[in-house]
Amino acid sequence: MRHDTFSHNARAQLKMVFDSLRELMTPPDPPKRPIGFVTPDDMGKKGATTARREA
């Protein structure tokens, strides 16, 4: 009886490990483009879109 409980617990823990590893192996979603009009001058500036959002 104890062996069955140990086997079940080990399988559950291994499943959690493999599920976590699969989640880490998936590539992240690509960055989304901002909505709105962007001028060529704004594209050269880093943080230009975030500065407008904060204001």
C-alpha positions in Angstrom: 0.0 0.0 0.0 2.8 2.5 0.8 4.5 1.7 -2.5 1.4 2.7 -4.4 1.1 6.0 -2.5 4.8 6.7 -3.2 4.5 5.9 -6.8 1.4 8.2 -7.2 3.2 11.1 -5.4 6.3 10.6 -7.5 4.3 10.6 -10.7 2.4 13.8 -9.7 5.7 15.5 -8.9 7.3 14.5 -12.1 4.3 15.7 -14.0 4.6 19.1 -12.4 8.3 19.2 -13.3 7.7 18.3 -16.9 4.8 20.8 -17.2 7.0 23.5 -15.9 9.8 22.6 -18.3 7.4 22.7 -21.2 6.1 26.1 -20.2 9.7 27.4 -20.0 10.5 26.0 -23.4 7.7 27.8 -25.3 9.0 31.0 -26.9 7.6 34.3 -25.6 4.9 36.2 -27.6 6.5 38.7 -30.0 6.3 42.3 -28.8 3.1 44.1 -29.9 3.2 47.2 -32.0 1.7 50.3 -30.5 -1.6 51.5 -31.8 -1.6 55.0 -33.4 0.4 57.1 -35.7 4.2 57.0 -35.4 6.4 59.4 -37.4 9.8 58.4 -38.6 11.3 60.8 -36.0 9.5 58.9 -33.2 10.8 55.6 -34.4 14.4 56.7 -33.9 13.8 57.7 -30.3 13.7 55.0 -27.6 11.0 55.4 -25.1 9.1 58.0 -27.2 5.9 56.0 -27.0 6.2 55.4 -23.3 6.8 59.1 -22.6 3.6 60.0 -24.4 1.6 57.4 -22.5 2.8 58.6 -19.1 1.9 62.2 -19.8 
